[in-house]
Amino acid sequence: MSPISRRGFLTASAALGATALGGGLTACSSSSSKSTPSGTKTVTHWDWFVSQEPWIKNEIAVFEKANPKIRIKRTVQVSDKYPDLINLAFRGGDAPDFFQIPSTPAFPDQVAQGWLEPLDTRATAAWQSRFPQGSFFNGVDMVDGKVYSAPFGGAAPWLQLYIHNGLFKQAGITNPDGSVKLPRTWDDVTLAAEAITKKSGGKAHGIGFGNAQNATLTWWIELFVRGAGSPAGYGTDGPDYRVGKWTFGSDRNYADFLTLLLEWKKKGYIYPSAMSIGDEQARAFFERGKFGITVGGVWNQPTWAEHHFSDYSLTTLPSPTTTPKAFFYYPPGGRVFGVSKAAALTDEAWAWFDHLHSVEAGRRWVEAGQGLSVFPQANDQAKITSPQFQQYVDTRKYALPWPVPAIRNPEVSQVVVPAVKPDLPDVTAGLYTGQLKDMGAALSALEDRRNKALADGVKAAQAKGAKVGLADYVFADWDPTKPYVNKPA
């Protein structure tokens, strides 16, 4: 999926993927609409944007000015409740006309359940040609050869390590020229956290996050473990495609990092209320200098810009060595928005979909500091004034295309992998709080649950006639340090 959908924007997610657009875990439901003059038609729209809200509001204003007979009635939902809310809306016959596609259930399952309207009558070959080559694939934004969504965001790491410049300088973590010395390794992070905690006199901690929604700790795992050489995603991204399995227990990088995390906690380097505050509050605390290091995405930057806070830097993929051994990955194509099948493909809904997937909207997205656009020309034409956003843009080299089983075998799209419980967020929280004592057993059990869920999903698809197998998830030729060229069978 597109990086914007991770964290599901994440995700993502996020999920997109976190998946891959992030932020806004504590958003509240609200709506924005205008009085509707006679003769106009209204498109109901759902998303979970919070830090992205200024951009989407501006796009609505631009669109409505150009289309005075159409109104967009937008409702903002709480991001971590969004999959349940959209599911209830469809079950209750009250689905929006246009919506941000959730990370769960799986995209093909959403199509099978009748949530999404095919766009082929409007998303013609000529329309698709505006996108970069290789933007539409089964299992990504298509199902059974039909188009249901389109790429939006450009590829870049969806997580970064954010550094509070003031606290780093106060702790003496600087280069000879006085600039902040960015941590590149796990040891660098440890030493910086120790220095900030000790030299602040108790006023600040080295590390901070907000895990009240039981999501943020997994960001730390994903960011640090990837750099160590473990390419599997969390969320809906997939297992380690080199072996076609989840490796939480058998890959020592997970235990190594979690051991380091618990050591940071034991030594008092981590903000003590991290498990009871949310990500939005943590961003505010970072801005106020309560801790010097946090993990988040580009979605942090617009909020800080609104508050005129710019005393920070960023990097990505800290690793045990100075060179990351695995990167962030994305499939070709992408998906963020879709049109509800309940509303059918009206002229008005398509006009709004077409507007959001224009080069001009993409350029404004980049200029707002929200991320990259799928359109290279939008990225090139955008005026970037923030040095921190430019740092983010410069991390593009750490985002590579990776294997997509449904491209090699389209029938993989029929596999629905059931959710597991407890999953990585629950296991991580249990280890962090001490409710789980045996790390090795907990990670191995999680690995077993995930792999059994994958096997169960494959068996269920086979029972319905799908020609799929666990071998479809193995790409023995994949080198995680190089772009993977997906080829249909």
Secondary structure, 3 states (H helix, E strand, C coil): CCHHHCCCCCCCCCCCCCCCCCCCCCCCCEEECCCCCCCCEEEEEEECCCCCHHHHHHHHHHHHHHCCCEEEEEEECCHHHHHHHHHHHHHCCCCCCEEECCCCCCHHHHHHCCCECCCCCCCCHHHHCCCCCCCCCECCCEECCEECCCCCECCCCCCEEEEEHHHHHHCCCECCCCCECCCCEHHHHHHHHHHHHHHCCCCCEEECCCCCCCCHHHHHHHHHHHHHCCCCCCCCCCCECCCCECCCCCCHHHHHHHHHHHHHHHCCCECCCCCCCCHHHHHHHHHCCCEEEEEECCCHHHHHHHCCCCCEEEECCCECCCCCCCCEEECCCCCCEEEECCCCCCHHHHHHHHHHCCHHHHHHHHHCCCCCECCHHHHHHCCCCCHHHHHHHHHHHHEEECCCHHHHCHHHHHCCCCCCCCCHHHHHHHHHHCCCCCHHHHHHHHHHHHHHHHHHHHHHHHHCCCCCCHHHHCCCCCCCCCCCCCCCC
